[in-house]
Amino acid sequence: MPKLLWVTLPLVAALLVLGLQWLRRRPPTRHALNVWSSLLLLAYLAATAGLGIFWVAYQQLPVFDWHYLFGYATVLLLGLHLAFNFGTVWRHLSRRRAPAARPPAGPRPAGRRRLLAAGGALAASGAAYLLGLRHGGGGAGLPAAAPVAGSAPLPAADAALATVERFHALSAHSRRGLLMQAPPVSWGEAPPPFKRYPQAPRVALPPPALGGAWPELAALGTALWHVAGLTDPRTALNLRAAPSSGALFPTELYVEVRALRGIEPGLWHYDARTHALERLGDQAEAASLGAPGEAAALVVATAVFRRTGRKYRDRTYRYVLADLGHGLENLRVAARAVGAPARLVARFDESRVAAALGIDEAEEGVLAMMALLPPGTPPAAGDAAACLAPVAVPAGATAASAAAVPLGVTDAVHRATSLRLAPGAGPPPPVPSPHGPLPLPPGGVALPPAAALRADVLALIAARRSVRRFEATPLPLEALAGVLAGIAQPPQLSPAVHVDLVVNAVAGLAPGAYRHDPQRQALLPKRVPADLRAAAHAAALDQDAIGGAAVVFVLSVERSAFAADACGAARGYRHAFLETGLVGERIYLEAGARGLGACSVGAFYDDEASALVGVDPAREWVLHFSALGIPAR
């Protein structure tokens, strides 16, 4: 039943009773109406307060939906209550200040009535809180558990993988999650939405998409703006070119300039608020970053964990990686648009980079690097550095035992996915894709050829918005085939990502769950035919963008594939998450090029998401949802 119907059900029932009394020619008195409207107001006020307490405690957006719907009903009842009592209020305010005669002494209201009223208010608040547990539950604030490993010391790589696995379990949402535990991390006050270096020398960047070709300063500014630039500075949310969970935008960008016309070599920070570069260091300090030698510039992406952590807590690292994956795809395509081949750098030493940039790794983690190369350089060339080992993890330590660290599991998993490098070693062998071409089984759907589109990718990025309301009109199969063809590109960091689809309304395609086979450009049936719209809506915490979409993309990663990463399984987890974000942003851009709408969603019940598309959690982990459809007008 829809949320709005649940919320208005007591009001509808009261109106039905009132109508029956009128039909029986026994209308209630004004006093009775006043009493019953007051009782309804008390119940709705308690429900609104109870949901508000839950929402403030756990910051679950679906519960916020219930909270504001109850709030609307409360305002309606409050207006009715004031209308009934306005005469009493007016007489009280306008009466003469003469001593009022005392009413004759009589029996006082029984204490039992007061207790019943107080008990009713508490019961309504408790019911609303339990409603929040049922409809907005997640894994935030799970208590510390026993270490996965035994007491024996683990090799660094094994300890890092154990930390990642424990983190993923701790950050999973489930209706059975133990939500009554207090969060283990005090996230403090919200950090500023923009990082600035007010004493640093500044270089103003030309307006985006108006500058010269690579390698010039204007081209660099255009590429950076299409990752973190303000697309609508008039809004309080400071919306940027790349999407972000909760519009919290944890990503910060730094640039090592090596050979760009219009700016001195050295280390710079990108001030997204003013579209300018702030100088942090000279060329000697920049040399310690260790990027490919032929790069004209190197972009370093970090995340200010507390921006996201204050809301999403133990799930923070998931969100900052997915957000950054979206931004990195924008950077890649924007750099290509201005003539700079771009290559993601898979192997770098986080501590060395953080020291060069002067940032605190515990608060702001170095997550990714992208080299912007001279024109004509192959973008897929291999890295020159090799991995030595992940950051050392204490013996027997896991994400759950990180209470002594300021940011708890977030800091623990970031350290586990970080590296130390072996200088001068050759590159490791490439990681093969986990699957070859899959045979098209009976019932498989060969997708029609995708129409080639010539879209202005910079304009698409600048105009991108998340669409949360869709038309009921079925999506043309050719449009879906075009989106799938556009996102099926060679992996940038990890071959572990799989794309499943929940098809709700596509012309000529039976509803159900499919897996996309990019080699054959086909859909392989998994749960067909099946009406999965309600199940997808419920799995995504009742978010209407998922429930109303024509197609829901469910992105998962194969554990054996990211575990085979040349830099270790823990680093492979980070790479797989970033790769998922890259694919998610391609969905946005391909949808925009075809006049469609998309919306990425990172909040879902992990176990229900796996069941939705028939994924075995022992082999694959679902990381991301994305809705697709025709935008509602």
C-alpha positions in Angstrom: 0.0 0.0 0.0 1.4 3.5 -0.8 3.0 5.5 2.0 0.4 8.4 1.5 -2.5 5.9 2.0 -0.9 4.5 5.1 -0.4 8.0 6.6 -3.9 9.2 5.8 -5.7 6.0 6.8 -6.7 7.3 10.3 -8.1 10.5 8.7 -10.0 8.6 6.1 -11.4 6.3 8.9 -12.5 9.3 10.9 -14.2 10.9 7.9 -16.1 7.7 7.2 -17.3 7.5 10.8 -18.4 11.1 10.6 -20.2 10.5 7.3 -22.1 7.5 8.8 -23.2 9.6 11.7 -24.5 12.3 9.4 -26.4 9.7 7.3 -28.0 8.4 10.6 -29.0 12.0 11.4 -26.9 11.9 14.6 -24.2 14.4 13.8 -21.5 14.8 16.5 -21.5 17.9 18.6 -18.9 20.6 18.1 -17.4 19.5 21.4 -17.1 15.9 20.3 -15.5 17.0 17.0 -13.0 19.1 19.0 -12.1 16.2 21.3 -11.7 13.6 18.5 -9.6 16.0 16.3 -7.4 16.7 19.3 -6.9 13.0 19.8 -6.0 12.5 16.1 -3.6 15.5 16.4 -1.9 14.0 19.4 -1.4 10.7 17.6 0.0 12.3 14.5 2.2 14.6 16.5 3.6 11.6 18.4 4.2 9.8 15.1 5.9 12.8 13.6 8.1 13.2 16.6 8.9 9.5 16.8 9.9 9.3 13.2 11.9 12.5 13.6 13.9 11.0 16.5 14.6 8.0 14.4 15.6 10.0 11.3 17.9 12.3 13.3 19.5 9.2 14.9 20.0 7.1 11.8 19.7 9.5 8.8 17.7 7.2 6.7 16.0 9.0 3.8 13.0 6.6 3.4 12.1 7.3 7.1 12.4 11.0 6.3 9.7 10.5 3.6 7.4 9.0 6.3 8.3 11.8 8.6 7.3 14.7 6.3 4.1 12.9 5.2 3.1 12.6 8.9 4.1 16.2 9.3 1.7 17.3 6.5 -1.2 15.5 8.2 -0.2 17.0 11.5 -0.3 20.5 10.1 -3.8 19.8 8.6 -5.1 18.6 12.0 -3.4 21.5 13.8 -5.3 23.9 11.5 -8.5 22.2 12.2 -7.8 22.2 16.0 -7.1 25.9 16.0 -10.2 26.6 14.0 -12.3 24.8 16.6 -10.6 26.7 19.5 -10.1 30.1 17.9 -13.2 31.5 19.7 -11.8 30.4 23.0 -8.4 31.9 22.3 -10.0 35.2 21.1 -12.2 35.4 24.2 -9.2 34.8 26.4 -7.1 37.5 24.7 -9.9 40.1 24.6 -11.5 39.6 28.0 -11.3 42.3 30.7 -8.7 41.8 33.3 -11.3 41.4 36.1 -10.9 38.6 38.7 -12.5 35.6 37.4 -15.0 33.8 39.6 -13.7 30.5 40.8 -15.6 27.5 39.5 -17.3 25.4 42.1 -15.2 22.8 43.6 -15.8 19.4 42.0 -14.1 16.1 41.5 -10.7 16.4 39.8 -10.0 14.4 36.7 -8.9 10.9 37.6 -5.2 10.3 37.5 -6.0 7.2 35.5 -7.0 9.4 32.5 -3.8 11.3 32.7 -1.9 8.0 32.7 -3.9 6.8 29.7 -3.2 9.9 27.7 0.5 9.8 28.5 0.7 6.1 27.7 -1.1 6.7 24.4 1.4 9.4 23.4 4.3 7.1 24.3 2.8 4.2 22.4 2.3 6.3 19.3 5.9 7.5 19.4 7.1 4.0 19.9 5.0 2.7 17.0 6.5 5.4 14.8 10.0 4.5 15.9 9.3 0.8 15.1 8.0 1.9 11.7 11.3 3.6 11.1 13.1 0.3 12.0 10.9 -1.6 9.6 11.1 0.8 6.6 14.3 2.7 7.1 16.6 0.1 8.7 20.2 -0.2 7.7 23.5 -1.5 8.9 24.7 1.8 10.4 26.2 1.6 13.8 26.5 -2.2 14.0 28.4 -3.2 17.2 32.0 -4.4 17.1 32.3 -8.1 16.4 34.9 -10.7 17.2 37.9 -10.6 14.8 37.6 -12.7 11.7 41.1 -14.0 12.1 42.4 -16.0 15.0 45.0 -15.0 17.4 47.8 -16.0 15.1 49.4 -13.1 13.1 48.2 -12.8 9.5 50.3 -11.9 6.5 49.6 -8.3 5.5 47.7 -9.1 2.4 45.5 -11.6 4.2 44.8 -9.2 7.1 43.9 -6.5 4.6 41.4 -8.8 2.8 39.9 -9.9 6.1 39.4 -6.2 7.0 37.7 -5.5 3.6 35.4 -8.5 4.1 34.5 -7.5 7.6 33.9 -3.9 6.5 31.6 -5.0 3.7 29.6 -7.1 6.2 29.4 -4.3 8.8 28.3 -1.7 6.2 25.6 -3.9 4.7 22.0 -2.9 5.1 19.5 -5.5 6.2 16.0 -5.5 7.8 17.5 -7.8 10.4 20.3 -5.3 11.2 21.0 -4.6 14.9 20.0 -0.9 14.7 19.6 -0.3 18.4 23.3 0.0 19.0 24.9 3.4 19.2 27.3 4.4 16.3 30.9 3.6 17.2 32.3 6.8 15.7 31.7 10.4 16.7 31.7 12.3 13.4 31.6 15.7 14.9 30.5 18.9 13.2 30.1 19.0 9.4 33.3 20.1 7.7 33.1 23.0 5.2 31.7 22.0 1.8 34.8 23.5 0.1 38.4 23.2 1.1 40.4 26.4 0.7 44.0 27.5 1.2 43.5 31.3 1.8 47.2 32.1 2.1 48.2 30.2 -1.0 49.0 32.0 -4.3 46.0 31.6 -6.7 45.6 31.3 -10.4 42.1 32.0 -11.7 40.9 29.5 -14.4 39.2 30.5 -17.6 35.5 29.7 -17.8 34.9 26.0 -18.6 34.5 24.8 -22.2 35.8 28.1 -23.6 39.5 27.7 -23.4 42.2 26.3 -25.7 43.3 22.8 -26.6 45.5 20.5 -24.5 48.1 21.1 -23.0 46.9 24.6 -21.9 45.7 25.9 -18.6 42.2 26.5 -20.0 41.8 22.9 -21.0 42.8 21.7 -17.6 40.3 24.0 -16.0 37.6 22.7 -18.3 38.4 19.1 -17.3 38.4 19.9 -13.6 35.2 21.8 -13.7 33.4 18.9 -15.3 34.3 16.8 -12.2 33.7 19.2 -9.3 32.6 22.5 -10.7 29.4 24.2 -9.5 26.6 23.7 -12.0 24.1 25.8 -10.1 25.7 28.1 -7.5 22.3 29.6 -6.6 21.2 26.5 -4.7 22.1 25.8 -1.1 23.2 22.2 -2.0 26.1 23.5 -4.1 25.3 21.0 -6.9 28.4 19.9 -8.8 29.0 18.4 -12.3 29.3 14.8 -10.8 26.6 13.3 -8.6 27.2 12.6 -4.9 25.3 10.6 -2.3 23.2 12.9 -0.3 24.7 15.9 -2.2 27.5 15.9 0.3 30.4 16.0 -2.2 33.4 14.6 -0.3 35.8 14.7 -3.3 38.7 17.1 -3.4 41.0 17.5 -6.4 44.7 18.2 -6.5 46.9 18.7 -9.6 50.6 18.0 -10.2 51.4 20.3 -13.1 54.4 19.2 -15.2 54.1 20.8 -18.6 51.2 23.1 -19.1 51.2 26.4 -20.9 50.0 29.2 -18.7 50.9 27.8 -15.3 54.1 27.0 -13.4 54.9 23.3 -12.6 54.2 22.2 -9.0 51.4 21.1 -6.7 48.0 22.8 -6.9 44.6 22.4 -5.2 41.4 23.0 -7.2 39.1 25.4 -5.5 35.7 24.4 -6.9 33.8 27.3 -5.4 35.8 29.9 -7.3 37.1 27.8 -10.2 40.8 28.5 -9.4 44.0 26.7 -8.5 45.8 27.3 -5.2 49.6 26.6 -5.1 50.7 24.1 -2.5 54.3 23.3 -3.5 57.0 23.4 -6.1 58.1 20.9 -8.7 60.5 19.1 -6.3 57.6 18.2 -3.9 55.5 17.2 -6.8 58.1 14.7 -8.0 57.3 12.5 -4.9 53.9 11.5 -6.3 55.4 8.9 -8.6 53.1 9.1 -11.6 53.9 8.0 -15.1 56.8 10.2 -16.4 55.1 11.2 -19.7 52.1 12.8 -18.0 51.6 16.6 -18.7 49.5 16.8 -15.5 48.4 14.4 -12.8 45.1 14.8 -11.0 44.9 13.4 -7.4 41.4 12.7 -6.0 40.8 12.5 -2.2 37.8 12.2 0.0 37.0 14.3 3.1 35.5 11.4 5.0 33.5 13.4 7.6 31.4 15.2 4.9 29.8 11.9 4.1 30.3 10.1 7.4 28.1 12.4 9.4 25.1 11.0 7.5 26.1 7.6 6.2 28.4 6.4 9.0 29.7 2.9 8.6 28.7 2.9 4.9 30.8 6.0 4.2 33.7 4.3 2.3 31.2 2.7 -0.1 29.7 6.1 -0.9 32.9 8.1 -1.3 34.2 5.4 -3.7 31.0 5.3 -5.8 30.9 9.2 -5.9 34.5 9.3 -7.0 34.0 6.7 -9.7 31.3 9.0 -11.2 33.7 11.9 -11.1 36.6 10.0 -12.6 34.4 9.0 -15.6 33.6 12.7 -16.1 37.3 13.6 -15.9 38.2 10.9 -18.4 35.6 11.9 -21.0 36.1 15.7 -20.4 39.9 15.3 -20.7 39.4 13.4 -24.0 37.1 16.2 -25.2 39.8 18.8 -24.7 42.4 16.6 -26.4 44.1 15.0 -23.4 44.3 11.1 -23.3 43.6 10.2 -19.7 44.8 7.1 -17.9 43.8 6.0 -14.4 46.9 5.1 -12.3 46.2 1.9 -10.4 49.3 1.8 -8.2 50.5 4.6 -6.0 51.6 5.1 -2.4 48.9 6.9 -0.5 51.1 8.0 2.4 53.7 9.4 0.1 51.1 11.4 -1.8 49.4 12.6 1.4 52.7 13.8 2.7 53.5 15.7 -0.5 50.0 17.3 -0.4 50.2 18.0 3.4 46.9 16.3 4.2 45.9 14.1 7.2 45.3 10.6 5.9 43.0 9.8 8.8 40.6 12.6 7.8 41.1 12.9 4.0 42.1 9.8 2.2 44.0 9.7 -1.2 41.8 7.4 -3.3 42.7 7.8 -7.0 45.0 9.3 -9.6 44.5 10.1 -13.2 47.4 11.0 -15.6 46.6 13.5 -18.4 48.9 12.7 -21.2 50.2 14.5 -24.3 48.1 14.1 -27.4 48.9 10.9 -29.2 49.9 8.9 -26.1 48.0 5.6 -25.8 45.6 6.0 -22.9 45.8 2.3 -22.0 49.6 2.0 -21.4 50.7 0.2 -18.3 51.9 1.7 -15.1 55.6 1.8 -14.4 55.4 1.0 -10.7 54.6 -2.4 -9.1 52.9 -3.2 -5.9 54.9 -4.3 -3.0 52.3 -4.8 -0.3 49.2 -3.3 1.3 49.6 -1.1 4.3 50.5 -3.2 7.3 47.5 -4.3 9.4 48.0 -5.2 13.1 47.9 -9.0 13.8 44.4 -10.2 14.1 42.9 -6.8 13.4 39.7 -6.3 11.4 37.4 -3.4 10.6 35.4 -4.3 13.7 38.4 -3.8 16.0 39.2 -0.3 14.9 37.5 1.5 17.7 40.7 3.3 18.7 40.9 4.9 15.3 39.0 8.2 15.0 36.9 7.2 12.0 36.6 3.5 12.9 35.8 1.1 10.1 36.2 3.9 7.5 39.9 4.5 8.5 40.5 0.7 8.8 39.2 -0.2 5.3 41.0 2.8 3.8 44.3 1.6 5.2 43.6 -1.9 4.1 43.1 -0.8 0.5 46.2 1.4 0.5 49.6 0.4 -0.8 53.4 0.7 -0.4 55.3 0.6 -3.6 58.4 -1.3 -4.7 60.5 1.3 -6.6 62.0 0.3 -9.9 60.1 -3.0 -10.3 58.4 -3.8 -13.5 54.6 -3.8 -14.0 52.6 -6.9 -12.9 50.8 -8.9 -15.6 47.3 -7.7 -16.6 44.4 -9.3 -14.8 42.3 -11.3 -17.3 38.6 -10.9 -17.5 36.8 -13.5 -15.3 34.5 -14.6 -18.2 34.9 -15.2 -21.9 32.0 -14.8 -24.3 29.0 -16.5 -22.9 26.8 -18.7 -25.1 23.4 -17.3 -25.8 21.0 -19.8 -24.1 17.4 -20.4 -25.1 15.4 -17.3 -24.2 18.4 -15.0 -24.5 17.6 -11.6 -26.2 20.0 -10.3 -28.9 19.8 -6.5 -28.6 19.3 -4.4 -31.7 22.2 -2.5 -33.1 22.8 0.7 -31.1 22.4 4.0 -33.0 25.6 6.1 -33.0 25.0 9.4 -31.3 27.1 12.5 -31.6 26.5 14.3 -28.4 28.4 17.2 -26.8 29.7 15.3 -23.8 30.7 18.5 -22.0 27.2 19.9 -22.3 25.8 16.5 -21.2 27.9 16.6 -18.0 27.0 20.3 -17.3 23.2 19.6 -17.7 23.2 16.2 -15.8 20.7 15.9 -13.0 19.3 12.9 -11.2 15.8 12.1 -12.3 13.6 10.6 -9.6 10.2 10.6 -11.3 9.5 8.7 -14.5 6.6 8.3 -17.0 4.8 5.0 -17.2 5.5 4.9 -20.9 7.5 1.8 -21.8 11.1 2.4 -22.8 12.0 1.6 -26.5 14.2 -1.5 -26.7 16.5 0.4 -29.1 17.1 3.1 -26.4 18.0 0.5 -23.8 20.3 -1.2 -26.3 22.0 2.1 -26.9 22.6 2.7 -23.2 24.0 -0.8 -22.8 26.3 -0.4 -25.8 27.6 2.9 -24.4 28.5 1.5 -21.0 30.2 -1.6 -22.3 33.7 -0.2 -22.5 37.0 -1.8 -21.6 37.6 -1.8 -17.8 39.7 1.1 -16.5 40.7 -0.4 -13.2 38.9 -3.7 -12.7 37.2 -6.4 -14.8 35.1 -7.6 -11.9 31.9 -5.5 -12.6 28.8 -7.3 -13.9 25.6 -5.5 -15.0 22.2 -7.0 -14.2 18.9 -5.4 -15.2 15.5 -5.4 -13.6 13.2 -4.8 -16.6 9.8 -3.3 -15.6 8.6 -1.6 -18.8 10.6 -2.0 -22.0 8.7 -2.4 -25.3 9.2 -5.9 -26.7 11.0 -7.3 -23.7 9.4 -9.5 -21.0 9.6 -8.1 -17.5 12.1 -9.8 -15.2 15.8 -9.9 -14.3 18.5 -10.2 -17.0 22.3 -10.2 -17.1 24.0 -8.1 -19.8 26.5 -9.9 -22.0 28.6 -7.2 -23.5 30.6 -9.5 -25.7 27.4 -10.6 -27.6 25.5 -7.4 -26.8 22.7 -9.6 -25.5 20.5 -10.1 -22.4 20.7 -13.4 -20.6 17.5 -14.3 -18.7 17.8 -14.9 -15.0 14.3 -14.4 -13.6 11.9 -14.2 -16.6 9.0 -13.6 -16.8 8.6 -11.9 -13.4 7.1 -8.7 -12.1 10.0 -7.4 -9.9 9.0 -3.7 -9.6 7.7 -4.0 -6.1 10.7 -6.2 -5.0 13.2 -3.7 -6.5 11.4 -0.8 -4.8 11.5 -2.6 -1.4 15.1 -3.6 -1.8 16.1 0.0 -2.5 14.6 1.1 0.8 11.3 2.2 -0.8 12.9 4.9 -2.9 10.4 6.0 -5.6 13.1 6.5 -8.2 13.7 2.7 -8.3 10.0 1.8 -8.0 9.0 4.0 -10.9 11.9 3.2 -13.3 11.4 1.4 -16.6 14.7 -0.4 -16.0 16.9 -0.7 -12.9 20.6 -1.5 -13.4 22.0 -3.6 -10.5 25.8 -3.5 -10.6 27.7 -6.2 -8.8 31.4 -7.3 -8.6 32.7 -10.8 -8.7 34.8 -11.5 -5.7 37.2 -13.9 -7.4 37.9 -11.2 -10.1 38.8 -8.4 -7.7 40.7 -10.8 -5.4 43.0 -11.5 -8.4 43.9 -7.8 -8.7 47.7 -7.4 -9.3 47.9 -5.1 -6.3 46.1 -7.5 -4.0 42.6 -8.4 -3.1 42.0 -5.4 -0.8 43.2 -2.9 -3.3 41.1 -4.8 -5.9 38.0 -4.1 -3.8 38.7 -0.3 -4.1 39.3 -0.7 -7.8 36.1 -2.6 -8.3 34.1 0.0 -6.4 35.6 2.8 -8.5 34.9 0.8 -11.7 31.3 0.5 -10.6 31.1 4.3 -10.3 32.6 4.7 -13.7 29.9 2.5 -15.2 27.2 4.4 -13.2 28.3 7.7 -14.7 28.2 6.2 -18.2 24.6 5.4 -17.5 23.9 9.0 -16.7 25.7 10.3 -19.8 24.2 7.7 -22.2 20.7 8.4 -20.8 21.1 12.1 -21.2 22.3 11.7 -24.8 19.0 9.9 -25.6 16.7 12.2 -23.8 16.2 9.7 -20.9 16.6 10.2 -17.2 18.8 8.3 -14.7 19.3 8.2 -11.0 22.1 6.4 -9.1 21.2 4.8 -5.7 23.7 3.5 -3.2 21.3 2.7 -0.3 19.7 -0.7 -0.5 19.2 -3.9 1.5 22.2 -6.0 0.4 20.6 -9.3 0.9 17.4 -8.3 -0.9 19.4 -6.8 -3.8 21.2 -10.1 -4.3 18.0 -12.1 -4.3 16.4 -9.6 -6.7 18.7 -10.5 -9.5 19.7 -14.0 -8.4 23.3 -13.1 -7.3 25.0 -15.5 -4.9 26.6 -13.3 -2.1 29.3 -15.8 -1.7 30.5 -15.1 -5.2 29.3 -11.6 -6.0 28.6 -8.4 -4.0 25.9 -5.9 -5.2 27.4 -2.4 -5.0 25.2 0.0 -6.9 21.6 0.6 -8.3 20.8 3.0 -11.1 17.3 3.8 -12.4 16.5 4.5 -16.0 13.3 5.8 -17.7 11.5 8.5 -19.5 11.5 11.6 -17.3 8.1 12.7 -16.0 6.9 16.0 -17.3 
